Amino acid sequence: MPYEVKIKKLPKSEVELEVSLSAEFLTFARKKAVSMFCNSLDIAGFRKGHIPENIVVEKVGEGKILEEAVDILLKEHFYKIIEQEKLDIIGQPKISITKLALGNPVEFKAVFAVMPMFELPDYRALAKSSIISVKLDKKDLEASEKEIEDILLQIRKNKAHIDFHKNNPEEKGHDHQKLDLEKEENLPELDDEFAKTAGNFKNLDELKQKVKENIISEKKIRNIEKKRALIMEELVKNTKIDLPEILIESETEKSLAQMKDDITRTGLKFEDYLVQVKKSEEDLKKDLKESSEKKAKIQLIFNKIAETEKLEPNKEILEQEVKHLKEHYGASDLSREALAKWEANARIYVATILLNSEVLRLLENS
């Protein structure tokens, strides 16, 4: 039997449902609730599961029984209603009972976010124009002598610093007065012997060549990142999406969690960091909201492009990465149920990253 439902669209891709369920649904759910209490109550003179209904009602109260009956009712029927209406729900719904009495239909309202509907722009054309707009000079993909010299100087300073602490174990940290790294005489000589200690290079020429290759490689990566940033900026700018707050909040929480992790890795407590920057956690969330909204939008756009282009992550790489994460985080020590949940989340996380890479490669080659 189809459910009696009225749908009202709200701003920010939210939907309000007004639902009426027949009185028979409540009667059936109430029987289940009475049976549940009957099996859980411990009353002298009665065996569990064999307590008369009137005693159960007297002990528990009709209000408590109806409350449990409604919970049973919603668990059994709410997602069937969502399926009937073909709604792609996001997050937990806010449900309020508007009418509840035995012998009458049960009425309730539910408000929740749904996956926003939107039209993709001509993403291939946007990507192409974004890439063309990145004008590169020849030097942008070359390594100058000055750049090579600067890197070599930094390598020499690092070597001098490490050697100093090796020979002076009583010196702690970086704040010491006995070593001036700006003076040439305190640095190791730049020759073939130094190259051998800097990374088992045959000679200085080989070290210089490797430094040059690394500089060019980093410039190429930065160039790709610049192109990708422009592509994403154009996609967001040219795609109208009525974004649900729940998606922005979710992305903000992810960004905040990453920030906390980064701060902890430096050896600083997050609470101390808040004191340093003179902000509360809520202040940081507000600061992150705009970038989080962009991230949420771009993920929705990427998902739709992947669906349109029928892109899929490489299954072999996906399984390898999930296995690597499991080993890195020691997830194998979890219980079977916890491990299954962890693997499901890890697979979604890795699949999203791989699929995003596929989308970006497609756009870059448009």
Protein Blocks (a to p, Z undefined) as FASTA:
>chain_A
ZZdddddddehhiacddddddfklmmmmmmmmmmmmmmmpccehiaehiacfklmmmmno
pklmmmmmmmmmmmmmmmmmmmmnopacehjdddddfbdcehiacddddddddddddddd
dfklmmmmmmmmmccdfklmcccfklmmmmmmmmmmmmmmmmmmmmmmmbgcjbdfkbcf
kbmklpccddfklmmmnnopablmlmmmmmmmmmmmmmmmmmmmmmmmmmmmmmmmmpcc
dddfklmmmmmmmmmmmmmmmmmmnopafklmmmmnopafklmmmmmmmmmmmmmmmmmm
mmmmmmmnopacdfklmmmmmmmmmmmnopmmpcfklmmmmmmmmmmmmmmmmmmmmmmm
mmmmZZ
